[in-house]
């Protein structure tokens, strides 16, 4: 790799201002001083030709003109505003000098691209299901969007309103092929079943598994190709970075073209598109590189934590200029951040500091910095201008007449610790607070963020059942060999890792746990929660394969307890009370019980079986075949009234309308997770009134989590709502909800 000094002597395309101190003063003479890092070199500096000198003079002249004009514009703006300019304002002036099209981009957007108002389209002839009125409206809207500048958009109807069938209606209205659908693994069979049930002979291929089709010509023969985010990422990684293959005794790094990236698809559809919300992941990059005529993002929760998550969806849709990077020193414009040497742009040679992402500068940074005040308020308005033209979102409440869904009631049940639980929780809380204050006094909070996150997790577990904390370390020591203990226990939550991945420092985490840890980290390069080295982990890596001994460790927490003397917890007894009362009212009512902690589900299962309930379970460790068999068993057997579901494994893409009760045993920081869990039953096909009960222990971290969820929900609703008044109801406190999670535990 060349050093910056080597680049300055070797690059003939670099502007004069970056080559030294030659300023071309006087009579137009230019002094060029060529530096060489290799002092021992006997080669004299290469003389510049007249053409090269002339080019340098022109570049210097242009650079001086640029600076003069920028200074004049800054002076005019200072005079107009009557104050000093902010760094953002100076940056904007420099940017507009080379990119005139950005000066009035928002006004041009409002004038040149009208908002498509949905009206009812005709019922497609080739679909067997009669579309509801709002679904025919979305069909019209999608057709119009494909003819517009975006060539697609975001369908963001609330969960359970039939986004799948709306896309199928779009597919049959224009039978051009091939079309690609990328979805979570649990949703693939549902897509296949619905396409086959509601269309006449559309050819569908599931592109999944080790023996999947690699012939591009064969893939093009299908109307719809279904695949998963994991398979797409794996195929893309093998193409871009290669993989090791044994040849005799040697290992060779080979690359393999991704078949789905070689095809020009008619439509590319991302189901649960929030899976690409992190722009830097391989999964997001794999979707960006797909080629297609039309692009669609489906998500009931396109915004989950922060406004920045919408960038990846806009980037996938190819929004110009909103997802582009621009140089403030030249006309350079790119969809990619290309700095191979980390010092100069691969395209124009200017430094990273001279480049800016339009989305960041216009929307993300002002909102993060100012919230609903100052520059943040117009940034929110700009975001709504864009989303109004890219996204269609309807809620169940708005279209209640069309849906005919029974009502959904959400109840927060609040209980208090028993004296024994209170004593244990207070002790844990005091330790956590003392540790936090130590970090605060030493100014090392950011350096110890992983420890703080772990403390918060332990407090959440203590609110569920003390054994989740007290018995957690015994789990690894008793059931798992010393050299394999990492492979079954997540080092963040000390629970069984359902979807285990390994960091570079060889520590094991559950994929969702480590994602949440990284999403909430304050520092730029978070440390490993175990060894505190800079954390390096591939979030898209395949789950670790477990041997028989490791699989036995998944027997859970019960094997570490004395069952005869075991005591339940306040929260488990609250659930038993709820289910017992429900059984007395109607013994046929089915319920879903969600928890993020598999060991907690073990304790719940033991207690419910003692109370006479017939249950079944869904966990991330199950194979797809076992998962489908379990779901069918729950749906088809009247005696099975309780379904225990791991939130990480079954919180999305499930249709369980046989149940009409949901119990959320432990709330997640992200309110979208709870909403997705509730909507497994409150969706088309549900005929019973739905009730969702959140079980919360008062005077614990859980009450703070509920407050955090409310603030996040207010921000999300205001951002996605088509009603401008919703933005006015948003307070600065709602926007700044993510100040720090540490306050939740220690204030």
C-alpha positions in Angstrom: 0.0 0.0 0.0 1.4 3.4 -0.9 1.9 6.0 1.9 0.4 9.5 1.5 3.8 10.9 0.6 4.4 8.3 -2.1 1.0 9.0 -3.5 1.8 12.7 -3.8 4.8 12.0 -5.9 3.3 9.4 -8.1 -0.2 10.6 -8.9 -0.2 13.0 -11.9 -3.9 13.5 -11.5 -3.8 15.1 -8.0 -4.8 18.8 -7.8 -2.1 21.4 -7.3 -3.3 22.3 -3.8 -2.5 18.8 -2.7 1.1 18.7 -4.2 3.0 21.0 -2.0 3.4 24.8 -1.7 3.6 25.8 -5.3 0.9 28.5 -5.6 1.5 29.9 -9.0 2.0 33.5 -7.8 3.8 36.3 -9.7 3.9 35.8 -13.5 2.1 32.5 -13.5 5.2 30.4 -12.7 4.6 27.2 -10.9 7.2 25.6 -8.6 6.8 21.9 -8.2 8.7 20.1 -5.5 8.7 16.4 -5.8 9.4 14.6 -2.5 10.7 11.0 -2.3 10.5 8.9 0.8 13.4 6.6 -0.4 16.4 8.9 0.3 18.9 6.2 -0.9 17.4 6.2 -4.4 19.8 7.5 -7.0 17.1 8.2 -9.6 16.6 12.0 -10.1 13.1 13.4 -10.0 11.3 13.0 -13.4 11.1 16.3 -15.2 7.5 17.5 -15.9 6.5 18.0 -19.5 5.1 21.4 -20.7 1.6 19.8 -20.9 1.8 18.6 -17.3 3.0 22.1 -16.1 0.1 23.7 -18.0 -2.4 21.3 -16.4 -1.0 22.2 -13.0 -1.4 25.9 -13.7 -5.0 25.4 -14.7 -5.7 23.3 -11.6 -4.2 25.9 -9.4 -6.2 28.6 -11.1 -9.4 26.6 -10.7 -8.6 26.0 -7.0 -8.1 29.7 -6.3 -11.3 30.5 -8.1 -13.1 27.9 -6.1 -11.9 29.3 -2.8 -12.7 32.8 -3.8 -16.3 31.9 -4.7 -16.8 29.9 -1.6 -15.5 32.8 0.6 -17.9 35.2 -1.2 -20.9 32.9 -0.6 -19.9 32.5 3.0 -19.7 36.2 3.4 -23.1 36.8 1.8 -24.7 34.1 4.1 -23.1 35.6 7.2 -24.5 39.0 6.3 -27.9 37.6 5.6 -28.1 35.6 8.8 -26.3 38.2 11.0 -24.1 35.6 12.7 -21.2 33.2 12.2 -21.8 30.2 10.1 -21.9 26.7 11.5 -19.6 24.0 10.2 -22.6 22.3 8.5 -23.5 25.6 6.7 -19.9 26.1 5.5 -19.8 22.4 4.3 -23.0 22.9 2.4 -21.7 26.0 0.6 -18.6 24.0 -0.5 -20.7 21.1 -1.6 -23.1 23.2 -3.7 -20.2 24.8 -5.6 -19.4 21.6 -7.4 -22.9 20.0 -7.3 -25.4 22.7 -8.4 -28.1 20.1 -8.6 -28.2 19.9 -4.8 -29.0 23.5 -4.2 -32.7 23.1 -4.4 -33.1 19.3 -4.3 -36.0 19.3 -1.9 -38.0 21.9 -3.7 -37.3 20.1 -7.0 -38.4 16.9 -5.4 -41.8 18.3 -4.3 -42.4 20.0 -7.6 -41.3 17.3 -10.1 -42.3 14.1 -8.3 -45.9 14.3 -7.1 -47.1 11.9 -4.3 -49.0 9.0 -5.8 -52.5 8.9 -4.4 -53.7 5.3 -4.3 -57.0 4.5 -6.0 -58.5 1.1 -6.5 -57.1 -1.0 -9.3 -59.1 -3.7 -11.1 -59.1 -7.1 -9.5 -56.3 -9.1 -11.3 -57.7 -11.9 -13.4 -55.0 -14.4 -12.7 -55.2 -14.4 -8.9 -57.7 -16.7 -7.1 -58.1 -14.6 -4.0 -60.4 -11.5 -4.0 -58.3 -8.6 -2.9 -59.5 -6.2 -0.2 -60.1 -2.6 -1.2 -56.9 -1.3 0.4 -54.9 -4.1 -1.3 -56.3 -3.0 -4.7 -55.2 0.5 -3.9 -51.7 -0.6 -3.1 -51.7 -2.6 -6.4 -52.4 0.7 -8.3 -49.8 2.5 -6.2 -47.1 -0.1 -6.9 -47.8 0.0 -10.7 -47.5 3.8 -10.7 -44.3 3.7 -8.6 -42.7 1.3 -11.1 -43.4 3.7 -13.9 -42.0 6.6 -11.9 -38.4 7.7 -11.1 -37.9 5.2 -8.3 -38.9 2.1 -10.2 -40.3 0.6 -7.0 -40.6 1.6 -3.4 -41.4 0.6 0.2 -44.6 -1.2 1.1 -44.7 -0.7 4.8 -48.2 -1.7 5.8 -48.5 -2.9 9.4 -47.8 -6.5 10.1 -50.6 -8.9 9.3 -52.3 -6.8 6.5 -51.3 -9.2 3.7 -48.2 -7.6 2.1 -47.3 -11.0 0.6 -50.6 -11.3 -1.3 -50.3 -7.7 -2.5 -46.9 -8.5 -4.1 -48.3 -11.7 -5.6 -51.0 -9.6 -7.2 -48.3 -7.3 -8.6 -46.5 -10.3 -10.0 -49.5 -11.8 -11.8 -50.5 -8.4 -13.2 -47.2 -8.4 -15.1 -46.0 -11.9 -15.8 -42.5 -11.0 -16.9 -39.9 -13.2 -15.4 -37.7 -14.0 -13.5 -38.5 -12.4 -10.2 -36.4 -12.7 -7.0 -37.8 -12.7 -3.5 -35.4 -12.6 -0.5 -37.0 -13.4 2.8 -36.1 -14.8 6.3 -35.8 -18.5 6.4 -39.0 -19.1 8.3 -41.0 -17.2 5.6 -39.8 -19.1 2.5 -42.3 -21.9 2.7 -45.1 -19.4 3.4 -44.2 -17.5 0.2 -44.2 -20.7 -1.8 -47.5 -22.0 -0.4 -49.3 -18.7 -1.0 -48.0 -18.3 -4.6 -49.0 -21.9 -5.5 -52.4 -21.5 -3.7 -53.4 -18.2 -5.2 -52.0 -18.3 -8.8 -52.5 -20.5 -11.8 -49.2 -22.3 -12.5 -46.5 -19.8 -11.6 -43.2 -21.7 -11.5 -41.5 -21.3 -8.1 -38.0 -22.4 -7.1 -36.6 -22.3 -3.6 -32.9 -21.4 -4.0 -31.6 -22.8 -0.8 -29.5 -25.6 0.6 -26.1 -27.1 -0.4 -27.4 -28.5 -3.7 -29.1 -25.4 -5.0 -29.1 -24.6 -8.7 -26.0 -22.9 -10.0 -27.0 -22.7 -13.7 -28.1 -19.1 -14.5 -30.1 -20.3 -17.5 -32.1 -22.7 -15.3 -32.9 -20.0 -12.8 -34.2 -17.7 -15.6 -36.8 -20.3 -16.4 -38.8 -19.8 -13.2 -41.4 -17.1 -12.6 -40.3 -16.6 -9.0 -37.0 -17.6 -7.3 -37.2 -17.6 -3.4 -34.1 -17.4 -1.3 -33.0 -16.2 2.1 -30.7 -13.4 3.4 -28.2 -15.9 4.7 -27.9 -17.7 1.4 -27.7 -14.5 -0.6 -24.9 -13.2 1.7 -23.0 -16.5 1.6 -23.1 -16.6 -2.2 -22.1 -12.9 -2.5 -19.2 -13.4 0.0 -17.8 -16.3 -2.1 -17.9 -14.1 -5.1 -16.3 -11.1 -3.6 -13.9 -12.5 -1.0 -13.5 -16.1 -2.0 -13.4 -19.2 0.2 -10.9 -21.8 1.1 -10.9 -25.1 -0.8 -8.6 -28.0 -0.2 -6.4 -29.3 -3.1 -4.4 -32.2 -1.8 -2.6 -31.1 1.3 -2.9 -27.4 0.4 -5.7 -24.9 1.0 -6.4 -22.5 -1.9 -8.5 -19.3 -1.8 -10.9 -19.5 -4.7 -13.8 -17.3 -5.8 -17.1 -18.4 -7.2 -19.6 -16.3 -9.1 -23.0 -15.8 -7.4 -25.7 -17.0 -9.8 -28.3 -14.6 -8.5 -25.9 -11.7 -9.1 -25.5 -12.6 -12.7 -29.2 -12.2 -13.6 -31.1 -9.1 -14.6 -34.2 -9.7 -12.6 -37.6 -8.3 -13.5 -38.4 -7.5 -9.9 -36.3 -7.9 -6.7 -38.4 -8.0 -3.5 -37.0 -7.9 0.0 -39.4 -9.3 2.5 -38.7 -8.1 6.1 -36.4 -5.5 4.5 -35.2 -4.2 7.8 -32.8 -7.1 7.7 -30.5 -4.8 5.7 -30.8 -1.8 8.1 -27.1 -1.9 8.9 -25.5 -0.5 5.7 -22.0 -1.9 6.3 -23.0 -5.6 6.6 -22.3 -8.1 3.9 -26.1 -8.8 3.8 -26.9 -5.2 2.9 -24.0 -5.1 0.3 -25.2 -8.3 -1.3 -28.7 -6.8 -1.9 -27.2 -3.6 -3.2 -25.3 -5.5 -5.9 -28.4 -7.3 -7.3 -29.5 -6.2 -10.7 -33.2 -5.7 -11.5 -35.7 -3.5 -13.3 -37.9 -2.9 -10.3 -37.0 -3.0 -6.6 -39.4 -3.4 -3.6 -38.9 -3.3 0.2 -41.5 -5.0 2.4 -41.5 -4.3 6.1 -44.0 -3.6 8.8 -41.2 -2.0 10.8 -38.9 -0.2 8.4 -37.7 2.0 11.3 -36.9 0.2 14.5 -34.2 2.1 16.4 -32.9 5.1 14.6 -33.5 7.2 11.5 -30.2 6.0 10.0 -31.6 2.5 9.5 -33.7 3.9 6.6 -30.6 4.7 4.6 -30.0 1.1 3.5 -33.6 0.8 2.2 -33.2 4.1 0.2 -29.8 2.9 -1.0 -31.3 -0.4 -2.2 -34.0 1.5 -4.1 -31.3 3.6 -5.7 -32.6 7.0 -4.6 -30.6 9.7 -6.3 -29.1 11.9 -4.8 -30.1 10.7 -1.3 -27.9 7.6 -1.1 -24.9 9.1 -2.9 -21.5 10.3 -1.6 -20.4 13.7 -2.9 -17.0 15.4 -2.9 -16.8 19.0 -1.7 -13.7 19.7 -3.8 -14.7 18.4 -7.2 -17.7 16.9 -9.2 -17.0 13.4 -7.8 -20.2 11.5 -7.0 -20.5 7.8 -6.1 -22.9 5.2 -4.5 -19.8 3.6 -2.9 -17.3 4.8 -0.3 -14.1 3.9 -2.1 -10.9 4.6 -0.3 -8.7 1.6 -0.7 -5.6 3.3 0.9 -7.8 5.0 3.5 -6.2 8.3 2.5 -7.5 9.3 -1.0 -10.7 8.6 -3.0 -10.2 6.0 -5.7 -12.2 8.2 -8.1 -11.0 11.8 -7.5 -8.0 11.5 -5.1 -9.4 13.8 -2.4 -9.4 12.9 1.2 -12.3 11.3 3.1 -12.8 14.5 5.0 -13.7 16.2 1.7 -16.5 13.6 1.0 -20.0 13.5 2.5 -23.0 11.3 2.3 -26.0 13.4 1.3 -28.3 11.3 3.5 -26.0 11.9 6.5 -25.6 15.7 5.9 -29.2 16.5 5.1 -31.1 14.1 7.4 -29.2 11.9 9.8 -26.6 14.2 11.3 -29.0 17.1 12.0 -31.5 14.8 13.7 -28.9 13.1 15.8 -27.3 16.4 16.8 -30.3 18.7 17.3 -33.4 16.4 17.7 -36.6 18.4 17.0 -34.8 21.7 17.6 -32.7 23.9 15.3 -31.5 22.1 12.2 -33.2 18.9 13.3 -36.8 20.1 12.6 -36.3 20.8 8.9 -34.4 17.5 8.6 -37.4 15.6 9.8 -39.6 17.5 7.3 -37.1 16.6 4.5 -37.3 12.9 5.5 -41.1 13.0 5.3 -41.0 14.7 1.9 -38.9 11.8 0.7 -40.9 9.0 2.4 -44.2 10.4 1.1 -42.9 9.7 -2.4 -41.2 6.3 -1.8 -43.3 4.6 0.8 -46.9 3.5 1.3 -48.0 2.7 4.8 -51.4 1.8 6.2 -52.3 0.8 9.7 -54.9 -1.7 10.9 -56.7 1.1 12.7 -56.9 3.2 9.5 -58.2 0.3 7.4 -60.3 -1.4 10.1 -63.4 -1.5 7.9 -61.6 -3.2 5.0 -59.8 -5.7 7.2 -62.6 -6.7 9.5 -60.2 -7.8 12.1 -61.3 -8.3 15.7 -60.1 -5.8 18.2 -56.6 -6.0 19.8 -56.1 -5.0 23.4 -52.6 -4.5 24.8 -52.3 -4.7 28.6 -49.3 -4.0 30.8 -49.6 -6.2 33.9 -47.4 -4.8 36.7 -46.4 -7.0 39.6 -43.9 -6.5 42.5 -41.0 -8.6 43.6 -41.5 -11.0 46.6 -39.4 -10.0 49.6 -36.7 -12.6 48.7 -36.6 -11.5 45.0 -36.4 -7.9 46.1 -33.4 -8.5 48.3 -31.6 -10.4 45.5 -32.4 -7.7 42.9 -31.4 -4.8 45.2 -28.1 -6.5 45.8 -27.5 -6.9 42.1 -28.6 -3.3 41.5 -26.3 -2.0 44.2 -23.3 -3.8 42.7 -24.2 -2.5 39.2 -24.6 1.1 40.4 -21.3 0.9 42.3 -19.6 -0.4 39.3 -21.1 2.3 37.1 -20.1 5.0 39.5 -16.6 3.7 39.4 -16.5 4.0 35.6 -18.1 7.5 35.9 -15.5 8.7 38.4 -12.6 7.5 36.3 -14.1 8.7 33.0 -14.1 5.2 31.5 -17.8 4.7 30.7 -17.2 4.3 27.0 -14.3 1.9 27.5 -16.5 -0.3 29.7 -19.7 -0.2 27.7 -19.6 -4.0 27.2 -19.6 -4.5 31.0 -22.5 -2.1 31.5 -24.5 -3.9 28.8 -23.8 -7.2 30.6 -25.0 -5.7 33.9 -28.2 -4.6 32.3 -28.8 -8.0 30.8 -28.3 -9.7 34.2 -30.8 -7.2 35.8 -33.4 -8.1 33.1 -32.9 -11.8 33.9 -33.1 -11.3 37.6 -36.5 -9.6 37.0 -37.6 -12.8 35.3 -36.3 -15.4 37.7 -33.2 -15.3 40.1 -32.0 -18.7 38.9 -31.2 -17.2 35.4 -28.4 -15.2 37.1 -27.5 -17.4 40.0 -27.3 -20.6 38.0 -25.9 -19.2 34.7 -22.2 -19.9 35.2 -22.9 -23.4 36.5 -24.5 -24.1 33.1 -21.2 -24.0 31.2 -19.2 -25.8 33.9 -21.5 -28.7 34.5 -22.9 -29.6 31.1 -20.2 -28.6 28.6 -16.6 -29.8 28.3 -14.2 -27.1 29.3 -12.9 -26.6 25.8 -16.4 -26.5 24.3 -18.4 -24.5 26.9 -18.2 -21.4 24.7 -20.1 -23.1 21.9 -23.5 -23.2 23.7 -23.6 -20.3 26.1 -23.8 -16.7 24.9 -21.3 -14.6 26.7 -23.6 -11.6 26.8 -26.7 -13.1 28.3 -25.2 -16.3 29.8 -28.1 -18.1 28.2 -28.1 -20.8 25.5 -26.9 -19.4 22.2 -29.7 -20.4 19.8 -27.9 -18.9 16.7 -24.2 -19.0 17.8 -21.5 -17.1 16.1 -17.8 -16.7 17.1 -15.8 -13.5 17.3 -12.2 -13.2 16.1 -11.1 -13.5 19.8 -12.9 -16.8 19.8 -15.8 -15.9 22.1 -19.3 -17.1 21.3 -22.4 -15.0 21.2 -26.0 -15.4 20.2 -26.3 -13.5 16.9 -29.2 -11.3 18.0 -27.6 -10.5 21.4 -24.4 -9.3 19.8 -26.3 -7.3 17.1 -28.2 -5.5 19.9 -25.0 -4.9 21.7 -23.3 -3.4 18.6 -26.4 -1.3 17.8 -26.5 0.3 21.2 -22.7 0.8 21.6 -21.6 4.4 22.0 -18.0 4.0 21.1 -16.9 3.7 17.4 -15.0 0.4 17.9 -16.8 -1.5 20.7 -14.8 -3.9 22.8 -15.4 -7.6 23.2 -17.6 -8.0 26.3 -15.4 -10.8 27.5 -11.7 -10.0 26.8 -12.2 -6.2 26.0 -10.2 -6.3 22.8 -11.6 -4.5 19.8 -14.5 -6.7 18.8 -14.2 -8.2 15.3 -17.1 -10.5 14.4 -18.9 -11.4 11.1 -22.6 -11.0 11.9 -23.5 -12.9 8.7 -21.3 -15.9 9.4 -23.1 -19.3 9.3 -24.2 -20.5 12.7 -21.7 -22.7 14.5 -22.3 -26.5 14.0 -22.8 -28.3 17.3 -21.7 -31.8 18.1 -23.7 -34.3 20.2 -22.0 -33.3 23.4 -22.8 -29.7 22.8 -26.4 -30.4 21.8 -26.9 -32.2 25.2 -26.0 -28.9 26.9 -29.2 -27.6 25.5 -31.2 -29.6 28.0 -31.4 -26.3 29.8 -31.3 -25.0 33.3 -33.5 -27.7 34.9 -30.7 -30.1 35.0 -28.8 -27.7 37.3 -31.6 -27.3 39.8 -33.0 -29.3 42.7 -36.5 -29.7 41.3 -38.0 -30.8 44.7 -37.0 -27.5 46.4 -37.2 -25.2 43.4 -39.3 -22.1 43.8 -41.1 -20.2 41.1 -40.9 -16.4 40.5 -43.3 -13.5 40.7 -43.4 -13.3 36.9 -44.0 -17.0 36.3 -46.8 -17.1 38.8 -48.4 -14.1 37.2 -48.4 -16.1 33.9 -49.8 -19.2 35.5 -52.6 -17.0 37.0 -53.4 -15.5 33.6 -53.5 -18.8 31.8 -55.5 -20.6 34.6 -58.1 -17.8 34.5 -58.3 -18.1 30.7 -58.7 -21.9 30.9 -61.6 -21.5 33.3 -63.3 -19.1 30.9 -62.6 -21.0 27.6 -60.5 -24.1 27.6 -60.1 -24.0 23.8 -58.3 -20.6 23.7 -54.7 -20.9 22.5 -51.9 -18.7 23.7 -48.3 -17.7 22.7 -45.7 -17.1 25.3 -42.6 -15.2 24.1 -39.3 -14.8 25.9 -35.8 -13.9 24.8 -34.1 -16.3 27.2 -34.3 -20.0 26.4 -33.5 -20.9 30.0 -36.5 -18.9 31.2 -38.7 -20.9 28.7 -37.4 -24.0 30.4 -38.6 -22.8 33.8 -41.9 -21.7 32.4 -42.4 -25.0 30.6 -41.7 -26.9 33.9 -44.2 -24.8 35.9 -46.9 -24.9 33.2 -46.7 -28.6 32.9 -47.0 -28.9 36.7 -50.2 -26.8 36.4 -51.7 -29.2 33.8 -51.1 -27.3 30.6 -50.2 -29.1 27.4 -47.5 -27.1 25.6 -45.1 -27.2 22.7 -42.0 -25.1 22.0 -40.3 -23.2 19.1 -36.6 -22.4 19.4 -33.8 -21.3 17.0 -31.9 -24.6 17.4 -34.7 -26.4 15.5 -34.3 -27.5 11.9 -36.8 -26.1 9.4 -38.5 -29.5 9.3 -38.8 -29.7 13.1 -40.0 -26.1 13.2 -42.8 -26.7 10.6 -43.9 -29.9 12.4 -44.1 -28.1 15.7 -46.2 -25.3 14.2 -48.6 -27.8 12.6 -48.9 -29.7 15.9 -49.9 -26.5 17.7 -52.3 -25.4 15.1 -54.0 -28.8 14.6 -54.3 -30.2 18.1 -57.1 -28.8 20.4 -55.4 -30.1 23.5 -52.2 -28.0 22.9 -53.2 -24.6 24.3 -49.8 -23.0 25.0 -47.0 -22.4 22.5 -43.6 -21.3 24.1 -41.7 -19.3 21.5 -38.2 -17.8 21.6 -38.5 -14.2 20.5 -35.3 -14.5 18.5 -36.5 -17.5 16.5 -40.2 -16.9 16.1 -40.8 -13.2 16.5 -41.2 -12.6 12.8 -42.7 -14.2 9.7 -45.0 -16.6 11.5 -48.7 -16.9 11.0 -50.3 -18.4 14.1 -53.9 -17.2 13.9 -55.2 -20.2 15.8 -54.0 -18.4 19.0 -55.7 -15.3 20.3 -53.5 -14.5 23.4 -49.9 -13.3 23.5 -47.9 -13.1 26.7 -44.6 -11.1 26.5 -42.5 -12.3 29.4 -39.6 -9.8 28.9 -39.6 -6.7 26.8 -36.7 -5.9 24.4 -35.2 -2.5 24.1 -36.7 -2.3 20.6 -40.5 -1.9 20.6 -40.7 -3.3 17.1 -39.8 -6.7 18.5 -42.8 -6.7 20.8 -45.1 -5.4 18.0 -43.9 -8.1 15.6 -44.6 -10.8 18.3 -48.1 -9.5 18.9 -48.8 -9.5 15.2 -48.1 -13.2 14.8 -51.8 -13.6 15.8 -53.4 -10.2 15.0 -53.5 -10.6 11.2 -55.7 -11.6 8.3 -57.4 -14.9 9.2 -57.9 -14.0 12.9 -61.5 -14.1 14.0 -61.3 -14.0 17.8 -60.6 -10.8 19.8 -56.9 -10.6 20.5 -55.3 -9.7 23.8 -51.6 -9.1 24.3 -50.3 -9.0 27.9 -46.9 -7.5 28.8 -45.6 -8.8 32.1 -43.5 -6.2 33.9 -42.0 -6.2 37.4 -42.2 -2.8 39.0 -39.2 -1.1 40.6 -36.9 -2.9 38.2 -35.1 -2.2 35.0 -38.2 -3.4 33.1 -40.2 -0.3 34.0 -37.4 1.8 32.4 -37.5 -0.4 29.3 -41.2 0.3 28.9 -40.5 4.0 29.1 -37.8 3.7 26.5 -40.1 1.8 24.2 -42.7 4.5 24.5 -40.2 7.2 23.4 -39.0 5.1 20.5 -42.5 4.4 19.4 -43.4 8.1 19.4 -40.4 8.8 17.2 -41.2 6.0 14.8 -44.9 6.8 14.5 -44.1 10.5 13.9 -41.6 9.7 11.2 -43.7 7.1 9.3 -47.1 8.7 9.7 -48.5 10.5 6.7 -50.1 13.0 9.1 -48.0 16.1 9.6 -49.5 16.8 12.9 -47.9 13.6 14.3 -44.5 15.4 13.9 -45.8 18.3 15.9 -46.6 16.0 18.8 -43.0 14.7 18.9 -41.0 16.2 21.8 -37.2 16.6 22.0 -37.2 14.0 24.7 -38.8 11.5 22.3 -36.0 12.0 19.8 -33.2 11.9 22.3 -34.3 8.6 23.8 -31.0 6.9 23.0 -28.8 9.1 25.1 -27.5 6.2 27.1 -28.8 2.9 28.4 -26.6 3.3 31.4 -29.0 5.7 33.0 -31.7 3.0 32.9 -29.7 1.0 35.5 -28.1 3.6 37.7 -30.3 6.6 38.1 
